[in-house]
Every structure is written in C-alpha cells, then in structure tokens.
Amino acid sequence: MSERGGREAQEYAAKLKAEIDAHTEEIHNLEAIAQRVRGFREAAEPKDAIDVLVLLESLQIDFPVEYYRYKLQQLVPSLLQPALLQTFAHWEPLQVGIGRESDA
C-alpha cells in the first residue's frame, strides 16, 4: 500500500471512530433519559403536574439535543395521566355542596 493510501485509510479509520464515539454517546444519553422516565413512572409516591415539569426541565437542561431531536415534550400527556386520574377520581362536578358547608 502506498503512503497516500495508508494515510487515507488512517483518516477514514479516524472518521469512523469519531462517528462511533458520537453514536455511543447518543446511545448512552438515550439510556439515561429512558432510565429517568422509567424511574419517574415507577416511583411509589404520586406525581403532580409540577413533578412532570421538573422532570422535563431537567431532561431539557441535561440532554438538550435529544430533548429537541426526539420531541420529549410529547411525554407530557402520558406522564400527567396518572396524576389527572387521581385528581379527578372522586370529582363530581354536578353534585351540589362539595367543598362547602351546607345551608341546612
């Protein structure tokens, strides 16, 4: 192999290594995001809207590229659903006197 061919092969190998390193970092970041979201969903204590916003804000700060690339804000409905179900489980909007003392 000529000197030029050897140099080109080294440059190509370096370029491939850089791409592999970038993909490895992205995979690591995606695994970290998945672990945080999974931990949030599996937590024993009930979550509310503020908890969801704090999680999303931390993901946006810690993983800005992935947050926008994978549109992680779309997780809001699925993360909020359990809190909303719990909040409205016993809500009866047509029942009179809920939360007030009765006049009788």
Secondary structure by P-SEA (a helix, b strand, c coil): ccaaaaaaaaaaaaaaaaaaaaaaaaaaaaaaaaaaaaaaaaccccccaaaaaaaaaaaaaacaaaaaaacccccccccaaaaaaaaacccccccccccccccc
